[in-house]
Amino acid sequence: MNFLFKLKTKTPADLVKVLNEQTSKLALSESKTKAEIEKCTSSMLSILQDSNLDKKKIYTTDVLVKLIPKLYKIKFESRKEISLIYCILIKRKVGNREPTVEYLTKRPSILKDIIKGYAYNESAIFCGAMLRESIKHESLLDIVLDSPEFYLFFEYVEADNFDIASDAFANFRDALIRFKPRVCKFLIDEYEKFFSYYDKLLVSKNYVIKRQSLKLLGEILLERKNFNVMTKYINNSDNLVMIMKSLADKSKSIQYEAFHIFKIFVANPNKTAAVYTILKNNKSKLISFLMNFQTDKDSDEQFRDEKAFLVKELKKVDDSG
């Protein structure tokens, strides 16, 4: 009890100091160190919830730089509390300033370590929560998109653990749709590399990943700011072939998501010769397919009109193209 009383009287600076010391000892005396960290994170969380107390020591000592890479090594409650501490800090404002966002911008390694935390079952969900708050800020999304670690998401979204895969995909999607001008620049600059990775998701054997990836691709291509990205994508005949294969998938949900991408290829008034040839060679089959495509949805006027439009456009495709 005396120890607990003493812990409660520690200042924020004292707690940060202890956390720094114990984090450095993690590899030495695991059990005792984890217990000390748990006591400190619990007290620190209480302190942070009091807006009148000083929080500057968390920045000046770089305790987050040391703690986050080792998140998977500490106790569940401590992981949970560190995640909450991070999320409280990142929302902190001083006038028009956001001190934690400014701090993280100068310490890109923290965000990179948060992304890498998805690799461990123990820390994945907590890192996901921290990342979710981070990418609400464009300056921090910049760091995420510019880091090689961003491409780790293509592994994380196919994790064996469903909860981790779902959380990773949610953050992956959010990163690609939130700040549209910034994302557009990323997709243009990284076009070849990004889509070489993304193509693997579109042919995934995992039904959920394949469906979600097709849906997200549709969102990306139909975003007006991504016009140049869309144009480049639909000019590639290999992309058309891949989408046509998904259009013939046994899953109606996958077919439906592929349909919304396929219609962009067909509606394009400036088709490349290779794309035009594929549509011409498959014209009859495609028209027949679309005439009978998911007729159970024909009560949806927009869907029915879109099918009719595609059939009309395909009928225009002939040897003179």
N, C-alpha and C positions, 0 to 999 in steps of 0.2 A: 504493500500500500504506500509506503514511503516513496518507492520508486515512481509509482503512478502519480503521486502528488507532485514530485519534482518535475516529471515530464510535462504536466499540465502548466507549470510555471515557466517553461522554456519560451524564449522569445522566438520570433520567426527566424532570426539570424542563427540562433542556437540550433533550431531544428534542421535548417538547411546545412549547417556545418556537420551535424551528426549524419545526415543523409549522405553527404559527400564522403565522409569517412567510411560509412558502412558499405556504400556502393563499391568503393575501392577494395573492400575486404571480401566481396562476394565469393571469390574463388578460393578463399582461404578457410573460412569457418562458416560454411553455408547455413547451418541451422540457427546458430546464435545471431548471425548477421541478418537473416531474413526476419527474425523476430524483432530486432531493433528497427529495421526499415518499416515493418508493419506499424510499430508504435509511433514512429515519426510521421508517416504518411497520414495516419488517422488524425493526429494532432494538427498537422499542416492543413488538412482539409477543413477542419473546424476554424482555423485561423483565417483561411482564405474566404470563408463564408461571412466573415466579419469585415465589411468593406473599409473599416477605419484603420485597419492594421497595415503596416508597411510590407510590401511584397517585393521590393527591389532586390533583396538578397538572392531571390530565385534566379534573377537574371545575372547578377554580378558574379555569382559563383559557378555558373554554367551547370547547375545540378541536373537540368534536363538532358544536357549533352551526355552526361554520365549514366543517368538512370535508364533512359529509353532503350538503348541497345541491349540492356540486361533485363528488360521487363519480363521476359519469359522465364527468368531464373528465380523470380521472387514469388511470394505467396499470392494466392488469388485475391484476397482482400486488398493487398497493397497494389496489385495491378489495377484493380478497380478504382482505388482511390487516386492513384497517379493519373489515370485517364480522366477522372473527374476534376482533379487539380488543373490539368492541362486545359480542359474545356472551359473552366472558370476563368483561367488566366487569359485565354485567347479572346474572350468577350470583354475583357477589361478595357475601359476607356478613361483617359485623362484629358478632359476638354475634347478637342477634335483628334487627339492622338490615340493610337492603339499600340501601347508599349510592347505587348507580347508579339503582335504581328511584326512590328519593327525589329524586335529581337530575333524572331525566327527567320526573317529575311536575311539577317546578317549571319545566321547559323544554319545554312542549308542542310548540314549533316543531320540535323534533328528530323527534318521531314523525310530525308532519305532513310533514316533508321526506322521511322514509323512505318514506311512502306515495307521495309524488309521484315518488320515484325509480323507480317502476315504469314511468314514461312513457318511460324511456330504456333501450334494449336493453342498453347497457353496464353499467348499474347495477341493473337490475330484479331479477335473481336474488339479488344480494347484499343489496339492500334487503328482499327477501322473507325471507331468513334472519334478518336483524335484527328484522323485524316478528314473525316466528314466535316468537322468544324473548320479545319484548316483551309480546305478548298472553297470555302465561302468567301475567301479573300483572294482577289486576283493576283496580288503580289506573291502569295504563297502557291497559288495554282501555277504561276510561272515556273517556280522552282520544281514543282512536281512534273510538269510537262517537259522541262528541259533536262531532267535527270535520267540517266540510263536506267535507274530503278523503276521508272514508269512502265517499262516493258516487262517487268516482273508480273504485272497484272495479268498478262496473257497466260501465265502459269497459275496464278492464284484463283482465277475465275473457274478453273477446272479442278480445283482441289477436291479430294475425296470427301472431305467434310462439307456437307451441304450448307450449313450455316455460314462457314467461312467463305465458301465459293459465292454464296448469295450476297454476303456483305461486300466482298471484293468487287463483284460486278456492279453493285449499287454505287460504289465510289468511283469505279471506272466510268460508268455511264455519266455520273454527275460531272466528273472532270471534263467530259467531252461535249457537254451541252450547256454548262452554266454561263461561262463568259465567252460568248459566241465569236467576237472579233479575234480574241486571243487564240481560241481553239482553231479557228480558220487558218491563222498564220501557222500554227503547229502542224495542221494537216497538210498544208501546202509544202512547208519546209521538210516534213518527214514523210511525205506521201509514199514513196517506194517502200521504206522500211515499215511504216505503220501498217500498210495494207498487206505486206508479205506476212506479217504476224496475224492480222485480222482474218485473212483468208482461212487460216487454220481453224478459227472459231466457227466459221461458216460451214465447215465440213466436219465439225465435231460429231462424235458418236453419242455425245450427251445431248439428249433431246432439249433440255432446258437451256443449255448454253447455245445451242444452234438457233432455237427460237428467239431467245433474247438478243442474240447477236444480229440476226436478220432485222429484228424490230429496231434496234439501235442504228443499224446501218441506214435503214429507211429514214429515220429521224435526221441523221447527219446529212444525207444526200438531199433531202427536201428542205433543209434550212437555207433560206435565201442567201445568207452571208457565205455559205459554202458552195456558191454557184460554180466557181472554178474547179473545186474538188469534185463536184458532181459531174461536170463536163468531162474531166479527165477519166473518171471512173466509168462512165457509160460509153466512152469511146473505145474501151478495151473489150475486145470480143471474148477474151478468156473470162472476164467478169460476167458477161452475158450467159455463157455456157454454164458457169457455176450457179447462177441464179435460176436458170431453166431447170437444172437438176433438182434444185430445192423446190421449184414449182411442181415437180412431179413426185415429191416426197410422199411417203405413206401417211404422214401426219397432216391433218387438215390445217392445224394451227401454223405449221411451218410453211405449208403451201400459201396460206393467206398472207403471211409476212413477206414471202418471196414475191407474191403478186404485186405488192405495192412498190417493189423495186423494179420488177420486170416492166411495169407500165412506164417507168421513166425512160427505159431504153427505147420502147416502141414510140413514145410520144416525141422523142427527140427529132426535130426537123432536119438536123444536120448529122445523120448517122455516118459513121465511117464505113468504108467499103466492106471491111471484114464483118462488122456488125450487121450491115445490110444483107450480106450474103447468107449469114446464119439464119436470119429471119426469113429470107426468101426460100431457102432450102427446107425450112420447117413450117412454111406458111400454112399449108393445109392442115397439118397436125395441130398447130397452135390454134387455129380458128376453131377446129372441132373441139379441142380441149377447153377453150374458153367458153364456148357455147354451153358446155355441160359442167362448167366449173362452179362448184359449191352453190348449186341452185337453191339450197336451203336458206341461203342468205339473200335471195332475190327480193325479199320484202324490203331490204335496205335499198332505197332508191339510188343513193350515191354509188353504191357498189354495182348495182345493175347498170347504171349509166357508164361507169368506168369500163366494165366488161364490153359493153356495146361500142364504146369509143375505140377500144383496143382492136376489136374485130374489124371495125371500119378502117382503122389505120393499116392493119395487116393486109386487108384486101387491096390496098393501094400498092403494096410491095409486089413488084413484078420484074421481069427480065430487063426492063428499061432503066432500072435504078442504078 
